Amino acid sequence: MAKFNFEPKGVCSSNIEFELDNNIIKNVRFTRGCNGNTQGISALVEGMNVDDVISRLKGTNCNGRGTSCPDQLARALELAKSQL
């Protein structure tokens, strides 16, 4: 199991922590951001395949920012995959 920390850009969250275990996402935690939404995202992606989550969340836009917490999670997962 590999642990990752990611500093998101352009969103309210200041950090995303997660673990990957054979391409399965575990223990996602957002620091700051919209608490209910980030808890919901974390619960929904728990146990999912990393590629499925990337394809579903990448490009999600929050209020015209061009990104969002879900999009930043997808970007973090892409980066983590490249480091494995």
Short mmCIF file of the C-alpha atoms (twelve columns), coordinates in Angstrom:
data_MODEL
# 
_entry.id   MODEL 
# 
loop_
_atom_site.group_PDB 
_atom_site.id 
_atom_site.type_symbol 
_atom_site.label_atom_id 
_atom_site.label_alt_id 
_atom_site.label_comp_id 
_atom_site.label_asym_id 
_atom_site.label_seq_id 
_atom_site.Cartn_x 
_atom_site.Cartn_y 
_atom_site.Cartn_z 
_atom_site.pdbx_PDB_model_num 
ATOM 1  C CA . MET A 1  0.000   0.000  0.000   1 
ATOM 2  C CA . ALA A 2  1.325   3.421  -0.949  1 
ATOM 3  C CA . LYS A 3  0.372   6.682  0.802   1 
ATOM 4  C CA . PHE A 4  0.111   9.998  -1.016  1 
ATOM 5  C CA . ASN A 5  -0.355  13.679 -0.150  1 
ATOM 6  C CA . PHE A 6  -1.424  16.205 -2.762  1 
ATOM 7  C CA . GLU A 7  -1.723  19.977 -2.501  1 
ATOM 8  C CA . PRO A 8  -4.724  20.982 -4.628  1 
ATOM 9  C CA . LYS A 9  -4.762  24.217 -6.617  1 
ATOM 10 C CA . GLY A 10 -7.696  26.560 -7.234  1 
ATOM 11 C CA . VAL A 11 -10.059 25.021 -4.661  1 
ATOM 12 C CA . CYS A 12 -10.953 25.483 -1.002  1 
ATOM 13 C CA . SER A 13 -9.266  22.253 0.101   1 
ATOM 14 C CA . SER A 14 -5.635  22.627 1.142   1 
ATOM 15 C CA . ASN A 15 -4.556  18.962 1.093   1 
ATOM 16 C CA . ILE A 16 -5.742  15.569 -0.105  1 
ATOM 17 C CA . GLU A 17 -4.391  12.394 1.486   1 
ATOM 18 C CA . PHE A 18 -5.113  8.896  0.202   1 
ATOM 19 C CA . GLU A 19 -3.712  5.410  -0.171  1 
ATOM 20 C CA . LEU A 20 -3.530  3.129  -3.195  1 
ATOM 21 C CA . ASP A 21 -3.513  -0.619 -2.756  1 
ATOM 22 C CA . ASN A 22 -3.251  -2.485 -6.083  1 
ATOM 23 C CA . ASN A 23 -5.058  0.389  -7.866  1 
ATOM 24 C CA . ILE A 24 -7.805  0.467  -5.226  1 
ATOM 25 C CA . ILE A 25 -8.405  3.781  -3.434  1 
ATOM 26 C CA . LYS A 26 -8.465  3.809  0.359   1 
ATOM 27 C CA . ASN A 27 -8.599  6.328  3.212   1 
ATOM 28 C CA . VAL A 28 -9.232  9.551  1.262   1 
ATOM 29 C CA . ARG A 29 -9.098  12.620 3.479   1 
ATOM 30 C CA . PHE A 30 -9.500  16.243 2.450   1 
ATOM 31 C CA . THR A 31 -8.206  19.082 4.612   1 
ATOM 32 C CA . ARG A 32 -10.585 22.057 4.536   1 
ATOM 33 C CA . GLY A 33 -13.064 22.582 1.739   1 
ATOM 34 C CA . CYS A 34 -16.809 21.951 1.855   1 
ATOM 35 C CA . ASN A 35 -16.902 19.390 4.652   1 
ATOM 36 C CA . GLY A 36 -20.040 17.531 3.615   1 
ATOM 37 C CA . ASN A 37 -19.039 17.365 -0.033  1 
ATOM 38 C CA . THR A 38 -15.493 16.197 0.618   1 
ATOM 39 C CA . GLN A 39 -16.727 13.566 3.084   1 
ATOM 40 C CA . GLY A 40 -19.202 12.391 0.461   1 
ATOM 41 C CA . ILE A 41 -16.543 12.177 -2.245  1 
ATOM 42 C CA . SER A 42 -14.268 10.259 0.121   1 
ATOM 43 C CA . ALA A 43 -16.998 7.748  0.981   1 
ATOM 44 C CA . LEU A 44 -18.030 7.269  -2.643  1 
ATOM 45 C CA . VAL A 45 -14.535 6.544  -3.970  1 
ATOM 46 C CA . GLU A 46 -13.494 4.242  -1.103  1 
ATOM 47 C CA . GLY A 47 -12.738 0.808  -2.536  1 
ATOM 48 C CA . MET A 48 -13.044 1.927  -6.163  1 
ATOM 49 C CA . ASN A 49 -10.531 1.345  -8.937  1 
ATOM 50 C CA . VAL A 50 -8.309  4.382  -9.486  1 
ATOM 51 C CA . ASP A 51 -8.971  4.504  -13.263 1 
ATOM 52 C CA . ASP A 52 -12.746 4.478  -12.758 1 
ATOM 53 C CA . VAL A 53 -12.547 7.395  -10.330 1 
ATOM 54 C CA . ILE A 54 -10.254 9.405  -12.615 1 
ATOM 55 C CA . SER A 55 -12.599 8.948  -15.579 1 
ATOM 56 C CA . ARG A 56 -15.659 9.954  -13.541 1 
ATOM 57 C CA . LEU A 57 -14.247 12.958 -11.663 1 
ATOM 58 C CA . LYS A 58 -11.711 14.552 -14.004 1 
ATOM 59 C CA . GLY A 59 -12.965 17.841 -15.434 1 
ATOM 60 C CA . THR A 60 -15.615 18.514 -12.770 1 
ATOM 61 C CA . ASN A 61 -15.974 22.299 -12.529 1 
ATOM 62 C CA . CYS A 62 -16.911 24.292 -9.407  1 
ATOM 63 C CA . ASN A 63 -18.424 27.737 -9.980  1 
ATOM 64 C CA . GLY A 64 -16.421 28.445 -13.136 1 
ATOM 65 C CA . ARG A 65 -13.052 27.824 -11.484 1 
ATOM 66 C CA . GLY A 66 -12.041 25.321 -14.134 1 
ATOM 67 C CA . THR A 67 -11.479 22.747 -11.406 1 
ATOM 68 C CA . SER A 68 -13.062 21.407 -8.225  1 
ATOM 69 C CA . CYS A 69 -12.210 19.161 -5.291  1 
ATOM 70 C CA . PRO A 70 -13.318 16.074 -7.283  1 
ATOM 71 C CA . ASP A 71 -11.208 17.214 -10.259 1 
ATOM 72 C CA . GLN A 72 -8.227  17.814 -7.983  1 
ATOM 73 C CA . LEU A 73 -8.635  14.319 -6.541  1 
ATOM 74 C CA . ALA A 74 -8.590  12.917 -10.084 1 
ATOM 75 C CA . ARG A 75 -5.403  14.866 -10.815 1 
ATOM 76 C CA . ALA A 76 -3.844  13.618 -7.569  1 
ATOM 77 C CA . LEU A 77 -4.712  10.039 -8.507  1 
ATOM 78 C CA . GLU A 78 -3.158  10.470 -11.955 1 
ATOM 79 C CA . LEU A 79 0.032   11.788 -10.384 1 
ATOM 80 C CA . ALA A 80 0.102   8.950  -7.859  1 
ATOM 81 C CA . LYS A 81 -0.339  6.364  -10.607 1 
ATOM 82 C CA . SER A 82 2.625   7.827  -12.483 1 
ATOM 83 C CA . GLN A 83 4.789   7.438  -9.372  1 
ATOM 84 C CA . LEU A 84 4.020   3.764  -8.825  1 
# 
